[in-house]
Amino acid sequence: MVTDDAAKCFGELGHVHRLEAYRLLVKAAPDGLTVGEIQEHLGVPKSTFSHHLDRLAQAGLITQHREGRSIRCVADTARMDALLGYITNECCTGVTVSREAVLLG
C-alpha cells in the first residue's frame, strides 16, 4: 500500500459512524451484513448512513453488492491487512537521527 492510499483509508475511518460500521463489518466477515442490519446494530439514521458506507467503499475498505432489494456490505479484509501492514511492517526497525538534529530539537 502506498502512502496516499493509506491516508485515504485512515481519513475515511476518522468518522465515528464509519469506524463503527467498519469494525462491525470486520466482525461479520466474510459474509458481511446488509445495510439494514448494520443500521440495526448501530442505531444510525438511514438518511445519512448510506453516505458513510459509500465513503468506505470509495476508499476500498468495503465492497457492496445488491441482493434483491437489499445491499450487502462486506469488509475487504485484504485491504485491511494491507493497511495494517503499512503501519506495522517497519515496527521496531529503528530510526537513524543525526546528532545535530537532536541538539536542534
Backbone hydrogen bonds, N-H to C=O, Kabsch-Sander energy under -0.5 kcal/mol:
donor,donor_aa,acceptor,acceptor_aa,energy
6,A,2,V,-2.3
7,A,3,T,-2.7
8,K,4,D,-2.0
9,C,5,D,-2.4
10,F,6,A,-2.9
11,G,7,A,-2.4
12,E,8,K,-2.2
13,L,9,C,-1.9
14,G,11,G,-1.0
15,H,12,E,-0.8
19,L,15,H,-2.8
20,E,16,V,-2.4
21,A,17,H,-2.3
22,Y,18,R,-2.6
23,R,19,L,-2.5
24,L,20,E,-2.1
25,L,21,A,-2.4
26,V,22,Y,-2.3
27,K,23,R,-1.9
28,A,24,L,-1.7
29,A,26,V,-1.0
31,D,28,A,-0.9
32,G,28,A,-1.8
33,L,73,C,-2.0
35,V,71,I,-2.0
38,I,34,T,-2.3
39,Q,35,V,-2.5
40,E,36,G,-2.3
41,H,37,E,-2.1
42,L,38,I,-2.3
43,G,39,Q,-2.9
44,V,39,Q,-0.6
48,T,45,P,-0.9
49,F,45,P,-1.3
50,S,46,K,-1.0
52,H,48,T,-1.0
53,L,49,F,-2.0
54,D,50,S,-2.4
55,R,51,H,-1.9
56,L,52,H,-1.8
57,A,53,L,-2.3
58,Q,54,D,-2.6
59,A,55,R,-1.4
60,G,57,A,-1.4
61,L,56,L,-2.1
62,I,56,L,-0.9
63,T,74,V,-2.6
65,H,72,R,-2.2
67,E,70,S,-3.4
70,S,67,E,-2.3
72,R,65,H,-3.2
72,R,70,S,-0.5
73,C,33,L,-3.4
74,V,63,T,-2.5
75,A,25,L,-0.5
76,D,61,L,-3.0
77,T,75,A,-1.3
80,M,76,D,-2.0
81,D,77,T,-2.6
82,A,78,A,-2.1
83,L,79,R,-2.3
84,L,80,M,-2.6
85,G,81,D,-2.6
86,Y,82,A,-2.1
87,I,83,L,-1.3
88,T,84,L,-2.5
89,N,85,G,-2.7
91,C,88,T,-2.1
93,T,90,E,-1.6
97,V,95,V,-0.6
102,V,98,S,-1.7
103,L,99,R,-2.1
104,L,100,E,-2.1
105,G,101,A,-1.6
